[in-house]
Every structure is written in C-alpha cells, then in structure tokens.
C-alpha cells in the first residue's frame, strides 16, 4: 500500500471544503450540575448520575460537576448513587437553548462494628478460643482490642484496620500458669479508634487443677554422664517451693530411696534440667522429677535410660622388617575401654579392608600400651593390608589400616575406553593395577592421530598422583571428526611401561535454528522471533537475525544483521526499531557454528503507517446565556494501518489536553469526503468531524484538539485556542 503523507494545512483546507455538509443541532437544551457532601459541603467525585426518561448516564469529575446535552425540552428526574453514600434524586425542567443548572447533595453512610459472640467459655482445660467481628459500614474501620490489663488473657491482633463490609477473627489466649484458682472472669472490648462504636465479649475460665510435674526424656546420654529434664505442668496454689530429680538403678526412686537427689533452681521457666556424672557404663538407670508443694512431695512419671559403653581405642602403626615373605606388624592400645577388652591381635589380607574373617593373629596380654607380631609365609610380590583389632563385649573394634609390599615387582598399566567424547575433547581413562617395587614415579597418557601405537615422544599428558587405581585426564583442543590413538603409561625406575592401545573419533553435530512469526508489528518497529532446536557440537558461538527490504526473500548476515546475546537452545527474540513505515521486510534467524552461518526459514511482514489528524480553528464562539458560552470544534483525519477505532475532541483550560487530562468528546458526527491529490495522482479519502459545545464557562481560555485512536495508541492533532470573553 502506498504510504500517505499529507500536510496539516491540506487537511484544514479539506475540512473547509466540506463543512457546509454538517447540519447544526438546534431546539435542544442541556443540564449542567454538581454534587457535594451534605455534611462537609465538599465536592464528591465519581458519583454515578443518571437521567430519565432520557436514560443517559455519566459520572462526576474531580470537582463534582456533570452535564447532559442535546436534551429535548421537558421534565426530567436526576438520580445519583455512590458506594458508601445514601442515594438521592431531584427533578429538573429543561428549556430549549437555555442551560439548566442543578445542584445535588449526598449523605455518607457511617461505619459500625458487631461481633458473632458475646461469651468465650474456656472451662477447665481450653487455652485458645476466637470470635469474629464485622464492619457493616462503608468505610475502613481502625480498631484496638482491650483486655482491661488482665495478666492471664491476651488477644491477636491487638490493633488493626478492618475494611468496609469485611470480617476479621480475634483469637483470645489464656495462660493457665497465671490463672488464679477457682472461677475467673474478664472482658474483651473491641473499640473503634474513631469513635464509630465498640463491641464487648465476656471471658470465663476455671482453674481447679493441683500442682503437677512431668519427667521428660533424658538427653546427652554418654558412658558416664547424662542430662535429666522435667517440666512443670501446674505450679499449684500455693505455688511449689522446690523442684528437681531423683534417680536409682531400682525402678521406683524416691527422695528417701535413691542414688542421688538433684535440686534445680525455681524460676519462671516451666522446663528445668540437671546434669549428672559418675555413672557406670552400660548401666540402666531410672529417674523421675519431683516438686514440693506446701510440704508435700509430688512426683512425675518414671523415665529410664542406659549409659553407653566406653569403647577401646587402638592405633595400627607402620609395618617393619619387610622381607620377601615376612614382616612385623605393630600397634598400640590407647584406652582399654569399659568394660575392658578380652582379646587383641592383627588381621591382614590382600584386599583393602581386612577383617578377623581373613587372616587373624591374636597377641597375648591385656591392658594399654604397644604390642607387635612377626608374620611369616607371606606371598610375593604382593601388597598386603593390615590392621589391629580387639574384642570388647563380643564386638570387634578395629584400628586404622596400613599397607606394605613384599619383594620387587613391575608396575602394571591398563588403558580403558575414552569417555565424554565431543567434537574437540575427550576423557582418557586408565589404571595402575600394581604400583611395582620400586614404585612408579610418573603416570599419564600419550596420544596421536597416526595409525600406530603412540609413545611419550608424541603428545604426552601427565596425571598427578601415585598408587594403584583408576586415573583419567580430559584433553581439549582436538580436531573434530578425527580418529585418535592413545594408551596409558607409567615410568618405573626410569623406564616407560605402556598399557594397551585404544582409539576413538571426535564428533560433529550441526546446529539447528528456525524462524518464528514476527510479532508486535508497529509503524517503525517489530519483534523478531526464533528457536534454536540444537546448539550443535561444536556449540554455536553467535545467534541473531538478518533482514532486508529488497525483493530477495533470502536475507543473509551480509545484509542488516542483529546479534542476540546467549547461545542456549530454545526460543530467543529481539525488538527492532527505526524500520520504515508501510514497507515489506524479509527476516530469518541465524546461528554461527564453527565460523559458518546456519539460517532458519524466511518470514515476511509489512510495517503499518500512522493515521493523520488535524485540528481546525473553532467556529461559532459566542455567549448563549448569562452563564454559558458555546463553540463549535472542528477537525479532519485520514485513516491508517492499523485502522482507527475511535475519534473525537479533547478540551480543557490547560495547554495540550489529553484523554487523561481533558474532557473527551468521543465519536462526534463524521462526514466522509474524497478529493483528488495532484502530488500522488490519486484520490484521497478523509473524514471531517464537528461538535458544538454549549456549556462553556465565561472568562476562560480553552484549549482543544482533535484525536484518533488505533490499537497502537492515541494520535493528537495540533492544539487550537479560543476565549469566552
């Protein structure tokens, strides 16, 4: 579509050539009114105003004003309503060409508060109850909850704000440790802080319980120590004067029959504890808490616990006097334990974790200190693992493991298959199944691209560490789609020992990208969209879009190209600005892999063009009554793409009014016209609009302008100015 570009002066001329086609309205009247608060006299905004029998509706502005125009002469009823206020009506008579003034008042509905209960009965055991309050008014209600200073009663919340027409829950809690004996009463008052009323709820509770204590589980139990724990359930009346614990190996300890009595300080904390020591390992004890009230002893429940044994500790030392088939094992008992161990010795095997089920050698003697054992008939060359042991209460306790190797032996090297192979890297794997004697001093891998077994004279990769076991190394910067040969090696006593030779080939996977439909298309902007289905191997290094306005549906990065940060798979997009209006574009997504571009499919789209709107100077500006002036607003517009959905005028007493700051006159009468344009050699279709306003205030300077609206927003004409004096 050919782009439209018409000067504002041409639009004004077009309007003048067609204004005689619009018929002016006559023989009608209007109503201009206002609404204020009956109590304060202040204007009330956003009041709904309806008129009958006409059926029209409007709302008051920030100054409380409203108006109805083009009314036939006759009697009307005006009705006003607003949430939180009492509705009101008034009658008015409309005369032709003479504005009718109406002033109305409206009353605010006061707030109030009620509750769903008048009594909370906690009885002898309850500690928490609740009730619900309701704000039946039409304004938010600030309130506070009062308990008259009652020390055993509390509420949540204590202060809050309740929205109009809303409910809230008040939770009441009593502290029975502070509750006096017998029957108790208190009052909860929910009071409005603004004086809009209050509600009162009575609270009753009974305390008939005597003093009581509970024995809790014993904690921190070790072989000779433990922590005893108790909790006061009810302090009684009068309150208890002493608390503590008694314990014994018999099942029912008392103050007069126990191993020991432990008193605990009397504090406000209900829970109390005492630490004890000097206990016997593996012994079962019985404990219970007690309190003394008014000279009488009250016991809690009985709890039992058993102390743990004290384990024997020992350490295995380095093996000495190593020969081809002999060695001496060494160890030390650091603590004999409780009860004391009954056997000690060594166990050894060719496996890394020997137990007494393997080769077991006992050593005579008891008590703490060093001990040793000469061993014969060992295999060679073999690595052995050995550790000391003791038997305590039928259980085996081991020391640490040490190893040694008999006689001289070669290192054994193995090569395993490469793993984690990519286009430019791989993990090489090998193992040392025997470290040799003397032990090897270096291990690693050698690699080449030739069809032969590589040596350390080719590419060598050293792997840190010694000893037996698996080892690996990741190598990078390989060539993709290439076959490599490799093998593990170790250096023992200056000589290279190789493992078996294996091979692998690096990979290459092509990236995949597609172009999605263009979105958010505007006059000079759009959003390009694409999807990366696979980042490839080697992975992509760049992504983006290329586009062109040429008639070639295959844009490349040599045309206009924009990069999009990131290289992850999935959807990606970018917002493009500064496009040309009314222009067809071709676009496609791309990625760069290994320095080469890979493209998605081509998508095309057309940018829009903005409509044109002009404001023409007001006409028929004149006084029509002692309180009002009139003026005829005029304008012209030409449609665009996307098409216009609304049009009209905006006016006010401040410069450059908008739909948010001025008074809007939507969709006035339009006249469609066609005129030949010599610049383009074709006919132009345009629309003239006009609206007469009869309720203008005298001695004011008014600003107005025409506007149109599309799905992309509002477009305004220039501002015209006139005065009513």
Secondary structure, DSSP 4 states (H G I P E B T S, - for coil): -PPP---HHHHHHHHHHHGGGSPPP-S-EEEEEEEEETTT--B--S-EEEEETT--EEE--TTSEEEEEEEPSEEEEEEEE-TTEE-EEEEEEEBTTBEEEEEEEEEEPPP-EEES-SEEE-TTT--EEEEEEEE-SSS-EEEEEE-TT-TTEEEE-SEEEE-TT-EEEEEEEE-TTSPPSEEEEEEEEEEETTSS-EEEEEEEEEE----EEEEEEEES--SS-EEEEEEEEE-TTTTP-EEEEEEESSSS--SSSSSEEEEE---S-SEEEEEE--PPTT-EEEEEEEEEETTEEEEEEEEEEEPPPB--EEEEEEEES--SS-EEEEEEEEE-TBTTPSEEEEEEESSSS--TTSEEEEE---SSEEEEEEE----TT-EEEEEEEEEETTEEEE---EEEE-S-B--EEEEEEEES--SS-EEEEEEEEE-TBTTPSEEEEEEESSSS---TTSEEEEE---SSEEEEEEE--PPTT-EEEEEEEEEETTEEEE---EEEE---B--EEEEEEEES--SS-EEEEEEEEE-TBTTPSEEEEEEESSS-S---TTSEEEEES---SEEEEEEE-SPPTT-EEEEEEEEEETTEEEE---EEEE--B--EEEEEEEEEEEE-SSS-EEEEEEEEEE--BSPP-EEEEEEESSSS--TTTSEEEES-EEEEEEEEETTTTEEEEEEEEEEEEEEEPSS-EEEEEEEEEETTEEEE---EEEE--
